[in-house]
């Protein structure tokens, strides 16, 4: 997609090469598996109940898809309109072609106001950019304020899930983490109960909000007609991040735009329902420019950093549909692979089906080939996607890119070539299928093959193979058998 | 009378020929004379899903030519029927004349139980099966072809058969073609969950519409030493399941 050595090429660090190893590790983790079981059952049920109350949900999904498609066809115009409105409202817009540029811009904005402390609300784009280590290198202390993000920040982990970053952890694990991390604030008593843990995080974080020079948020949506950013949260921490510090920086991707406030209404109905089955999130806030003279409070500066980082390369490509994504996480919650191994196994901040399409676009297919391959194409993700992204098809397109570039493993590539050749020669195909059956019968003990060689050994690692009885269908049919 | 061409699929041809004969029997019961073109091979699904678009396209054209003489093409597999019906048309641009034949093939291709009920109007079969049976919805049939009620309608007409509700019947069993050999651990976990759900129904057998899922589920049951039987829905409907 991107020419090599392009200094503005998208950047994202991943460890997706180790997917199989990570997955094995996750499958052996009893605590994680227990959580995943509840997660898989619970989130699917929540969504189903939530959408069953909205008979027009299907129509809403069609409309949302159409709005997003329209925006993508006119993205430049809408971004220009958005920028003009932001400036008219007294804010500033900064354009970042990739992660380095975005981090440099945000770092500079923080340096300009001599920021020592930054408080953040949850933003997957800043995870994608690896903004926190960048700011820390500049000597700035960065505090995540979404409870889940805060926990994984303390534990130095990557998010488990785009909506619930710490869903994989138990309260015991969180208790240990808090006990260790909060000593420095004079909290030496170990708390173990859920409510007490939340209370403690609130007390600790409240001080960080007060102390912060800059608040960094993401943006769920950008409204072109008003130059507003929309934030959807359940904890209210984004509102504190956006209003308490003197400076507010919002960081998001260029694809998050919607044309009007009316369009925004549609997406605000879809997002919480798809994510958690909720009819609305606890906090839906619009921010439109810095504090005006007539306002009693609010930030003095309002900066928006719009990040490309591979998105414009997807535009006009076979991956364009992916840019409709509103990050609800429904495809993760429904995915049988995600709910077996969890988010961390993917080695990317974007996991599950949406991550399997998004990650290769940002990190390159060479590094992320496992993700679009680690799918059975069961289609559950497409079934639940609120903006009807054909996720299996998009994963398939990545496999095509991989094949075109000769990255597909040699054995598989050779196998597919041989298969296509045999399938083009029916007599040979009939012979090969008859022979195949005979070989399996010879290998079987009491009708079952217990161990297969080479690549096929993956099958018998987990299961037996029942050898066929009698000749192939075509062989028997040719001999006159009809029923 | 309308001519039906049965496409038996690779797995049925090599691994489970009985499913092909069961399909012929059912088509006959539905009032159709079905033929099996001897030169049939693969629909190209492995190539399509492996990123080899050109290979898949070649095989699509081949199949379209082979089945041109038939009014209907019936497939005892949701994923092979889905490849032909749902994916083949995407291989060619609208304007591509070569694609015309393939689009015609896609339009006349049906998954077996969907053909029997939606096209042939069959409401019951002449078959017997003694005991409780669970039904698993194979993914491609369910989501690409909307096969859901069709097999259940017919299964309910089988004498002696008690159809059990399988919890999470719509959740993938972990087969996924090459997926199960490339990611055996993840696939193994997925089928483990499927087995637990099947065992929970206390049915003595489980049926489904795709031979790939069958090999996976029966292989995992065998490894576990379970005596739960796995049948293709066609075998049950044709009275071949014991």
Interface residues (C-beta under 8 A of the other chain):
Chain A: X19 X20 X23 X24 X27 X336 X337 X340 X341 X373 X374 X375 X376 X377 X378 X379 X380 X382 X383 X393 X396 X398 X399 X400 X401 X402 X403 X404 X408 X412 X413 X416 X417 X419 X420 X422 X423 X424 X426 X429 X430 X433 X436 X437 X448 X455 X456 X457 X458 X459 X461 X462 X463 X464 X465 X466 X468 X470 X471 X472 X473 X474 X476 X477 X478 X481 X482 X483
Chain B: X8 X10 X12 X13 X14 X15 X16 X17 X20 X21 X24 X25 X28 X36 X38 X39 X40 X41 X42 X44 X46 X47 X48 X49 X50 X51 X52 X53 X55 X58 X59 X62 X90 X139 X140 X142 X143 X144 X170 X171 X172 X174 X175 X176 X177 X178 X179 X180 X181 X182 X183 X184 X185 X186 X187 X188 X189 X190 X191 X193 X215 X216 X218 X219 X220 X222 X223
